[in-house]
């Protein structure tokens, strides 16, 4: 019930209002956090019926039909294994598994159990991103030739920022590649299709950080005190070759200066181009030239009711949506999949496709050469 758990909980509460036509009303039965004050507080201000400090009690509750996971990565596999054994549907934050092979195991567990899943790739739900997908699917950009994706965010740029679980391989698994690049890779799959080959590099820029106390996060910055070692990457980059012949590049960094939350993409085709940046989530640049050279340039579109999901929040063009609105859309799609008993996209299979790309990138760190994206074999 940290920040992300609170975001998910608020999102569920908004679904009956924002998606009234669905007739879906979720019931918040029980929340869990190992810090008792957070669990108890969530019951009081988020409307849960009960609270516990042991997640196993959530799984054991016979009234719980679906489990929402916003824990540190090292807990995902154990919780999902327990949930799938109990026949509970699962909505889990990315990157799902702490490693690429854990993600493959999780996808296998869900498939064998026949449960429904959803993954927190929330940026895809922005109305203009949905519209970009529509334009590309309709062939408006022609044959895709170039794709550039990046997630550049300086949340860890302060060297005095605390050594939270995100910086420790044993708790988080991959660093920037798992935490940030997962969004970049999934967005590329969503817009441009499968990736065939990759070659990547990585770097740790800040090798030590102050050890955090209970309740502190990587945003907690205080001078002095004992420091611990950062054991996963601050930066990850890759050149990519798509199955459709398009060429591209990916970047993710958590310690960069200047960028606040630049989750962005640029897509180019033989007939046009699109670029979008989450820092300006409610606008998108589109290049679809006609035969008049006077119109030969990018046009800025603003989110509006003609774009998917926008009208569920307001009826006016250029009236902005927020990050949490994307989580509401995501929560709605998870609940709708359960209501209709139909697997939604992106489920654990989408997370596995991302993991397969990242597995190839990690292999290229050692081989220093292009690596083929291929299925992950679970021993």
C-alpha atoms as one frame of an Amber mdcrd trajectory, in Angstrom:
protein
   0.000   0.000   0.000   2.794   2.362  -0.928   2.276   4.993  -3.593   1.494
   2.556  -6.419  -0.838   0.454  -4.275  -2.733   3.615  -3.412  -2.924   4.613
  -7.092  -4.394   1.229  -8.040  -6.907   1.384  -5.190  -8.122   4.858  -6.145
  -8.378   3.680  -9.754 -10.709   0.811  -8.864 -12.948   3.233  -7.005 -13.200
   5.453 -10.110 -14.217   2.700 -12.547 -17.983   2.741 -11.726 -17.999   6.507
 -12.331 -15.775   6.796 -15.403 -17.117   3.638 -17.081 -20.750   3.708 -15.952
 -21.969   1.914 -19.062 -19.940  -1.154 -18.100 -22.040  -1.902 -15.028 -18.844
  -2.964 -13.222 -18.421  -2.113  -9.540 -15.343  -3.591  -7.859 -15.373  -4.438
  -4.162 -12.201  -3.656  -2.193 -12.165  -6.591   0.213  -8.744  -6.570   1.858
  -5.414  -4.750   1.517  -1.999  -5.851   2.742   1.227  -4.098   3.668   4.086
  -5.238   5.891   3.992  -1.788   7.515   0.889  -1.942   9.715   0.203   1.802
   9.662   0.028   1.833   5.862  -2.280  -1.186   5.720  -4.569   0.172   8.433
  -4.553   3.636   6.906  -5.492   2.277   3.476  -8.587   0.649   4.954  -9.621
   3.952   6.474  -9.099   6.317   3.544  -9.356   4.027   0.495 -12.415   2.037
   1.520 -11.097  -1.490   1.984 -13.260  -3.700   4.162 -10.274  -5.225   5.983
  -6.500  -4.903   6.284  -3.715  -7.406   7.005   0.075  -7.377   7.224   0.564
 -10.785   5.589  -0.253 -11.036   1.886  -0.968 -14.751   2.284  -4.181 -13.818
   4.099  -5.339 -11.982   0.974  -4.892 -15.104  -1.146  -6.611 -17.268   1.476
  -9.682 -15.021   1.635 -12.473 -16.906  -0.163 -14.227 -13.670  -1.165 -11.203
 -12.389  -3.108 -11.535 -13.111  -6.853  -8.646 -10.990  -8.122  -5.277 -10.016
  -6.657  -3.527  -6.716  -7.320   0.289  -6.778  -6.933   2.291  -3.582  -6.350
   5.052  -5.073  -4.185   8.811  -4.982  -4.775   9.793  -7.301  -7.624  11.304
 -10.086  -5.522   7.857 -10.948  -4.126   6.023 -11.210  -7.453   6.746 -14.844
  -8.271   5.792 -16.200  -4.847   2.569 -14.175  -4.702   1.574 -15.079  -8.260
   2.320 -18.757  -7.688   0.041 -18.681  -4.644  -2.665 -16.702  -6.464  -2.717
 -18.980  -9.509  -2.890 -22.081  -7.299  -5.940 -20.511  -5.651  -7.507 -19.631
  -9.026  -7.308 -15.855  -8.491  -6.932 -13.465 -11.423  -3.839 -11.220 -11.221
  -3.061  -7.604 -12.095   0.681  -7.053 -11.567   3.011  -4.141 -12.041   5.813
  -4.517 -14.561   8.325  -6.029 -15.135   6.346  -8.940 -13.554   9.346 -11.246
 -12.938  12.508 -10.194 -11.115  14.382 -11.795 -14.013  13.485 -12.737 -17.565
  13.186 -16.396 -16.559  10.921 -15.554 -13.645   8.610 -13.772 -16.078   8.548
 -16.892 -18.246   7.711 -19.021 -15.202   4.929 -16.625 -14.188   3.398 -16.695
 -17.662   3.489 -20.495 -17.574   1.824 -20.615 -14.141  -0.995 -18.338 -15.310
  -1.531 -20.261 -18.546  -1.669 -23.611 -16.772  -4.069 -22.267 -14.137  -6.320
 -20.620 -16.725  -6.451 -17.342 -14.820  -6.698 -13.869 -16.397  -3.848 -11.385
 -16.050  -2.999  -7.773 -16.747   0.346  -5.938 -16.583   0.883  -2.294 -15.595
   2.090  -0.916 -18.919  -0.038   2.159 -18.314   1.442   4.580 -20.875  -0.216
   2.691 -23.729  -3.642   3.821 -22.425  -3.115   7.538 -23.136  -5.854   8.484
 -25.644  -3.326   9.884 -28.136  -1.139   6.773 -27.883  -4.220   4.696 -28.590
  -4.885   6.951 -31.578  -1.267   6.546 -32.759  -1.768   2.778 -32.667  -4.948
   3.223 -34.705  -3.200   5.343 -37.356  -0.326   2.859 -37.670  -2.709  -0.130
 -37.845  -4.670   1.584 -40.609  -1.478   2.061 -42.622  -1.548   5.865 -42.448
   2.220   5.953 -41.869   2.916   3.428 -44.634   5.676   0.867 -44.086   7.488
   1.585 -40.827  11.175   2.441 -41.257  12.422   3.944 -37.958  11.442   3.677
 -34.285  13.082   5.446 -31.352  11.873   4.773 -27.829  13.170   6.123 -24.532
  12.369   6.474 -20.858  14.683   9.111 -19.403  13.846  10.083 -15.834  16.061
  11.579 -13.154  14.338  10.147 -10.093  17.709   8.792  -8.907  19.982  11.572
 -10.136  20.782  12.724  -6.577  23.709  10.591  -5.300  22.301  11.024  -1.775
  19.014   9.388  -2.801  18.418   6.284  -0.704  19.464   2.747  -1.629  15.926
   1.374  -1.959  15.118  -2.121  -3.227  15.135  -0.801  -6.808  18.943  -0.566
  -6.765  19.578  -4.038  -5.352  19.724  -6.921  -7.824  18.615  -9.484  -5.229
  15.378  -7.511  -4.632  14.684  -5.849  -7.986  16.519  -7.967 -10.534  17.394
  -5.733 -13.458  17.734  -1.974 -12.904  16.864   0.548 -15.603  16.305  -2.287
 -18.084  13.583  -3.895 -15.974  12.126  -0.830 -14.293  12.057   1.629 -17.199
  12.964  -0.142 -20.441  10.067  -2.566 -19.935   7.725   0.323 -20.767   9.824
   1.271 -23.813   9.936  -2.274 -25.166   6.248  -2.925 -24.643   5.336   0.373
 -26.320   7.490  -0.602 -29.307   5.692  -3.957 -29.523   2.322  -2.184 -29.287
   3.120   0.308 -32.058   5.738  -1.273 -34.326   5.511  -5.026 -33.752   7.928
  -7.819 -32.837  11.683  -7.288 -32.466  14.085  -9.691 -34.165  17.597  -8.675
 -33.049  19.249  -6.401 -30.491  22.610  -5.207 -29.265  22.834  -3.296 -25.996
  25.005  -1.687 -23.361  24.627  -0.724 -19.701  26.309   1.366 -17.019  26.147
   2.142 -13.302  26.814   5.871 -12.824  26.295   6.098  -9.046  27.878   2.973
  -7.486  26.952   3.677  -3.834  23.944   5.194  -2.043  22.874   5.834   1.569
  21.136   2.825   3.129  17.438   3.592   3.690  15.521   3.193   6.919  12.036
   1.676   7.185   9.501   3.808   5.346  12.141   5.673   3.289  12.394   5.404
  -0.505  14.819   6.377  -3.273  13.299   9.873  -3.083  14.633  10.204   0.472
  17.861  12.212   0.282  19.938  12.822   3.385  23.648  13.422   3.679  25.986
  11.194   5.625  25.374   7.784   7.085  26.378   4.336   5.946  26.280   3.599
   2.231  25.565   0.416   0.329  26.475  -0.826  -3.150  24.221  -0.387  -6.197
  24.120  -3.770  -7.920  22.035  -3.167 -11.038  22.313  -0.766 -13.958  21.450
   2.965 -13.905  21.411   3.086 -17.719  20.493   0.689 -20.497  20.564   1.285
 -24.237  20.035  -0.850 -27.322  19.955  -0.824 -31.093  17.060  -2.915 -32.394
  15.948  -4.525 -35.643  12.215  -5.120 -35.954  10.758  -8.165 -37.668   9.091
  -5.877 -40.240  12.472  -4.426 -41.268  12.233  -1.176 -39.303  15.379  -0.027
 -37.499  15.409   1.518 -34.052  17.028   2.487 -30.786  15.973   2.275 -27.130
  17.285   4.161 -24.093  16.407   4.103 -20.388  18.111   5.969 -17.575  17.170
   6.728 -13.963  20.007   9.154 -13.140  19.883  11.559 -16.107  19.780  15.317
 -15.443  17.064  17.509 -16.915  14.469  14.947 -17.950  11.678  14.617 -15.403
   9.664  11.768 -16.934  10.415  11.506 -20.645   8.701   8.287 -21.646   8.633
   8.950 -25.368   8.612   7.480 -28.854   9.172   8.567 -32.451   7.795   6.426
 -35.273   8.583   7.032 -38.949   7.099   5.368 -41.999   7.137   5.792 -45.752
   4.036   8.027 -45.625   4.340   9.872 -42.337   5.578  10.074 -38.775   4.409
  10.464 -35.162   6.123  11.511 -31.960   4.813  11.612 -28.375   6.323  12.410
 -24.976   4.617  11.634 -21.658   5.886  14.942 -20.252   3.334  16.459 -22.655
   0.956  13.504 -22.509  -2.034  15.352 -23.892  -0.465  16.383 -27.196   1.118
  14.480 -30.077   2.939  15.580 -33.232   1.746  13.974 -36.455   3.344  14.300
 -39.888   0.981  13.182 -42.672   1.892  15.370 -45.670  -0.330  15.854 -48.675
   0.741  17.109 -52.111   0.703  20.738 -50.966   4.231  21.682 -49.880   2.741
  24.424 -47.731   1.409  21.692 -45.436   4.687  19.788 -45.322   5.370  19.684
 -41.574   4.289  18.302 -38.227   0.861  19.174 -36.838   0.226  19.103 -33.094
  -2.890  17.205 -32.023  -4.477  17.676 -28.600  -6.319  14.940 -26.764 -10.074
  15.113 -27.225 -13.314  13.125 -27.191 -12.618  11.749 -30.680  -9.680   9.784
 -29.247 -10.134   6.479 -27.370 -11.166   6.777 -23.678 -10.953  10.593 -23.513
 -14.735  11.090 -23.357 -14.911   8.886 -20.267 -13.168  11.711 -18.389 -14.372
  14.921 -20.018 -16.212  16.072 -23.162 -13.843  18.826 -24.226 -10.871  18.787
 -26.605  -7.528  19.785 -25.067  -8.890  19.194 -21.551  -6.032  17.233 -20.066
  -6.000  13.753 -18.572  -3.496  12.693 -15.898  -1.219   9.782 -15.033  -3.791
   8.377 -12.635  -6.458   8.534 -15.349  -4.320   6.068 -17.326  -4.369   3.757
 -14.306  -8.166   4.030 -14.168  -8.349   2.944 -17.826  -5.955   0.097 -17.056
  -7.982  -1.036 -14.025 -11.163  -0.918 -16.078  -9.656  -3.172 -18.732  -8.611
  -5.677 -16.070 -12.073  -5.719 -14.496 -13.760  -5.926 -17.883 -11.643  -8.944
 -18.812 -12.878 -10.720 -15.671 -16.470  -9.602 -16.297 -16.318 -10.980 -19.858
 -14.024 -13.923 -18.962 -11.708 -12.894 -21.785  -7.946 -12.307 -21.585  -7.087
  -8.633 -22.096  -3.975  -7.132 -23.602  -1.380  -6.665 -22.135  -1.387  -9.848
 -20.071   1.512 -11.969 -18.870   2.123 -13.082 -22.461   2.951  -9.464 -23.353
   5.316  -9.260 -20.364   6.999 -12.441 -21.581   7.560 -10.924 -25.030   9.253
  -7.964 -23.347  11.352 -10.340 -21.223  12.519 -12.197 -24.333  13.836  -8.933
 -25.801  15.539  -8.050 -22.522  17.072 -11.508 -22.280  18.700 -10.895 -25.662
  19.901  -7.442 -24.553  21.504  -8.915 -21.429  23.179 -11.620 -23.527  24.586
  -8.898 -25.773  26.170  -7.185 -22.743  28.436 -10.210 -22.454  28.852 -11.152
 -26.108  29.345  -7.571 -27.378  27.463  -8.534 -30.542  23.971  -8.689 -32.032
  21.719 -11.256 -30.352  18.558 -12.884 -31.713  15.366 -12.503 -29.711  14.173
 -16.024 -28.969  11.869 -17.905 -26.569  13.059 -18.244 -22.983  13.522 -21.876
 -21.992  12.588 -22.697 -18.383  14.843 -25.415 -16.978
